[in-house]
Amino acid sequence: MLADIEQCFESGWSDGLPVVPPYRALVDEMRGAMGWPDGDEVVGAIEAQRLEITADHLAAAAVMSGCKSEYARVLRPLSELLVDPEFNLSGVEVTTGGTSVMVVVSGPVVAELGFEHEANAVGGANCRVNATIGRYAQMARLFCGRGGGVLPTHGTMGHPGRLSFLVAEHPDTQWGPFHTQVGLPAEASAVSIMASEGPNSVNNHYGSTAEQILDTIADSLGHSGFTNYYWHFGATIIVVGPAHAETIAATFSRDEARRYLFEHTLRATDDLAALGRIPPEPREKSKVVPGTLRSPFDHEEQIHFLESGAPGGRFSAIVPGWVGNYFVMAKTVEGA
Amino acid sequence: MVDKAVPDELVNPIPRPKSGPFTVRIQPEIEQVVLFDNGKPNSMAILRRTQQLLRERGIDVKEEIRGKAFAGGPVDDQTLGMLAQERGLLLCGVHD
């Protein structure tokens, strides 16, 4: 097996870490659990690159990332999201933005499969189901997003989430499950994805009002280096820790909190331009208006709240989306 | 490595392109530079400057700079078809 692990490295079948070799028997078992009897079934395509992504390709990546076959009920809808042309998988892989696939799991499946949703929930939870499903999404991005292995990636910085990035939401939330923000029913289990930059921590230990917490998040969100300023595109997920969530929810509904953030995350357009944060020839759809205050967002629906993290500290985290795709995409997770 | 008869076969996780026939013209037919904007934040400004510098050196550069509709995605088929008709040296960029 060690020789096969080395063979995977030499073949470029690795994210830089050792993989479980994708032996045919393991791949067949995984593919069957994912609900694809035929390994040659085309699950998705990147037409501009003449790529067809088959069930075998995806099942192999699931095996290699260390997933168990019982995770297949999440892996199947996750795979369908990844290969959806709207997600622009190859763009996510090769962009200068150094982007990862952020995976969000919400609803009853969090407890059913034992996802860690408290300690170090945003990264480094050291929990197999979090780590391996998160790794699978990055492997699918890596293996399927480079035009068959010929395109270079141009990520200027990248971030650790390009190896694995999955955040599970608390089964019990203040505002209802994450996926209700993208049109799925509250009682469902769901998996969601967003192309993302790296997360930023937000600390407020002594604020006791919703406004204090949200103002702190707005200030962190609206720093002058936030990529969104020049184009206005890209979703953002605010991972709200339990203490912050309790404080905010005592005053605001989720929609009200979102509106508050949208209205308080502002910088002077002229200041941004003076810093070089606005292109000399802005695109019309970026809606640059000199002399006004500028939000990094075009509309408030780009902001999403996710309730996760351990009790104790008073932290939240901001995960900025990639400006090259605009949405959080979600699917229900079936079975139990 | 993809022979299903091999017991320890490893399944390739990387899809490969299924390309149809295509031709590549490696030498321009006319002495002209054609610039194409990939839509990155400062790319048009850089390409306009490039256009200016090349012209100062006596190089013919086409005035129109076409671009991608969406920087994060590939060039659409219609634009690709138009670019294929160009007879000069086509330069695409830039990453800023």
Boltz contact constraints between the chains, C-beta under 6 A:
constraints:
  - contact:
      token1: [A, 13]
      token2: [B, 13]
      max_distance: 6.0
  - contact:
      token1: [A, 21]
      token2: [B, 10]
      max_distance: 6.0
  - contact:
      token1: [A, 22]
      token2: [B, 10]
      max_distance: 6.0
  - contact:
      token1: [A, 22]
      token2: [B, 11]
      max_distance: 6.0
  - contact:
      token1: [A, 24]
      token2: [B, 9]
      max_distance: 6.0
  - contact:
      token1: [A, 24]
      token2: [B, 11]
      max_distance: 6.0
  - contact:
      token1: [A, 27]
      token2: [B, 11]
      max_distance: 6.0
  - contact:
      token1: [A, 48]
      token2: [B, 74]
      max_distance: 6.0
  - contact:
      token1: [A, 49]
      token2: [B, 17]
      max_distance: 6.0
  - contact:
      token1: [A, 50]
      token2: [B, 17]
      max_distance: 6.0
  - contact:
      token1: [A, 50]
      token2: [B, 18]
      max_distance: 6.0
  - contact:
      token1: [A, 50]
      token2: [B, 19]
      max_distance: 6.0
  - contact:
      token1: [A, 51]
      token2: [B, 15]
      max_distance: 6.0
  - contact:
      token1: [A, 51]
      token2: [B, 17]
      max_distance: 6.0
  - contact:
      token1: [A, 53]
      token2: [B, 15]
      max_distance: 6.0
  - contact:
      token1: [A, 56]
      token2: [B, 11]
      max_distance: 6.0
  - contact:
      token1: [A, 57]
      token2: [B, 13]
      max_distance: 6.0
  - contact:
      token1: [A, 57]
      token2: [B, 15]
      max_distance: 6.0
  - contact:
      token1: [A, 60]
      token2: [B, 11]
      max_distance: 6.0
  - contact:
      token1: [A, 60]
      token2: [B, 13]
      max_distance: 6.0
  - contact:
      token1: [A, 61]
      token2: [B, 13]
      max_distance: 6.0
  - contact:
      token1: [A, 88]
      token2: [B, 72]
      max_distance: 6.0
  - contact:
      token1: [A, 88]
      token2: [B, 73]
      max_distance: 6.0
  - contact:
      token1: [A, 91]
      token2: [B, 72]
      max_distance: 6.0
  - contact:
      token1: [A, 91]
      token2: [B, 73]
      max_distance: 6.0
  - contact:
      token1: [A, 96]
      token2: [B, 95]
      max_distance: 6.0
  - contact:
      token1: [A, 143]
      token2: [B, 13]
      max_distance: 6.0
  - contact:
      token1: [A, 143]
      token2: [B, 14]
      max_distance: 6.0
  - contact:
      token1: [A, 144]
      token2: [B, 15]
      max_distance: 6.0
  - contact:
      token1: [A, 148]
      token2: [B, 16]
      max_distance: 6.0
  - contact:
      token1: [A, 148]
      token2: [B, 17]
      max_distance: 6.0
  - contact:
      token1: [A, 149]
      token2: [B, 14]
      max_distance: 6.0
  - contact:
      token1: [A, 154]
      token2: [B, 95]
      max_distance: 6.0
  - contact:
      token1: [A, 230]
      token2: [B, 41]
      max_distance: 6.0
  - contact:
      token1: [A, 279]
      token2: [B, 41]
      max_distance: 6.0
  - contact:
      token1: [A, 279]
      token2: [B, 42]
      max_distance: 6.0
  - contact:
      token1: [A, 280]
      token2: [B, 45]
      max_distance: 6.0
  - contact:
      token1: [A, 281]
      token2: [B, 44]
      max_distance: 6.0
  - contact:
      token1: [A, 281]
      token2: [B, 45]
      max_distance: 6.0
  - contact:
      token1: [A, 324]
      token2: [B, 72]
      max_distance: 6.0
